[in-house]
């Protein structure tokens, strides 16, 4: 590219040939430019209602562009520039001068865009997530949550997600979400235990469907509950009892509470110090994780009263635990993944695809597969990895969004949640793609329908023998129409989609 360009203050451009020495250039009459991208031998900058282009990063031309929404997002890829407006508009251009309003998603607020191996992604506040393989056909995965999402779980045919500000949302398909008025305000961790949902925090509430909630007295004064599990005929709650002095932080005492029906609770006589921050049950025992004196702790109990503890000195803390397929899997910061069949002897898992410096925040099991999500430690980008047995793990590709905090699976797909209300949906099982088409105004329009979030390559042929690449598309879960803009297509042309 030869020149680095950075936009920060209104009307000012900083240029450099080496990234070390910078020169400021004032743009006469320019308002605040926010994003810059390079492609097709030119720079393009956007901000507010303004677009500027430059061949050298020094001399900039103001382009005529009429829009009712300020531009906040910009990326270059697949031979084109893609810009996003704060009211959900998506605009494309090959040269930064002539722009086409491609689509609009009211209610979304794309403020950042990028292009990767599988296409474009735009993200923004309140759960804005727009995806496109080619910049022309877009799918909307907007959630509509203004907060960072911290936890998600699946049960009774429903996904339940909680935000850092204790908002609860439900969804049947992972794409359309409903904010629930009841149940909120208690905590930001949700669980599905035995046959109902639970939300834990400064209290405990349960629900059969994620919509109608019941508060429970757990026998602990001023509780701060961390997790709930079920096994050996009893429910088990782990957390603290808090005393709030007139000044200073609360005084916390470890607490456990148990129940045989999930509604009537009684505090247990003793609790390990520190108590488990997360729980799972399997092979006849509860397994919990904690941190003490800067060292990760793994603990187990058959009755919730008597606990054995094992330190794991290679990790300072742990973040999630799940039991499935006869094994416990525990994850944590610094790419920590541990497995055990009995909850007392632990082994570090292997990574067939190496990954380092990853803070793993959550682990789940769905449709015969373990999945863990987190964030790259330094930059905070989202990360995910999968495993069939809990021992051998491979990193998997996720859109370039901020770090992920929770993951759950069910109904044939997985859902991961994270900062700015981001929700990612990954198909586990896919229905076959359906293709159709017709002639329209002298051009061919291809009709496609497939599992939401699935990528496929569209190819064309004139003889069903030799196939040529045409386009890459992200399925939206609904019917999509793609127009073949090839000049003068032959009368006999075949199309196919390859996943």
Secondary structure, 3 states (H helix, E strand, C coil): CCCEEEECCCCEEEEECCCCCCEEEECCCCCCCCEEEEECCEEEEEEECEEEEECCCCCCEECCCCCCCCEEEEEEECCEEEEEECCCEEEEECCCCCCEEEEECCCCCEEEEEEECCEEEEEEHHHEEEEECCCCCEEECCCCCCCCEEEEEEECCEEEEEECCCCEEEECCCCCCEEECCCCCCCCEEEEECCEEEEECCCEEEECCCCCCEEECCCCCCEEEEEEEEECCEEEEEEEEEECCCCCCCEEEEEEEEECCCCCCEECCCCCCCCCCEEEEECCEEEEEEEECCEEEEEEECCCCCCEEEEECCCCCCCEEEEECCEEEEEECCCEEEEECCCCCCEECEECCCCCCEEEEEEEEECCEEEEEEEECCCCEEEEEEECCCCEEEEECCCCCECEEEEEEECCEEEEEEHHHCEEEEECCCCCCEEEEEEECCEEEEEEECCCCCEEEEEEECCCCCCEEEEEEECCCCCEEEECCCCCCCCCCEEEEEC
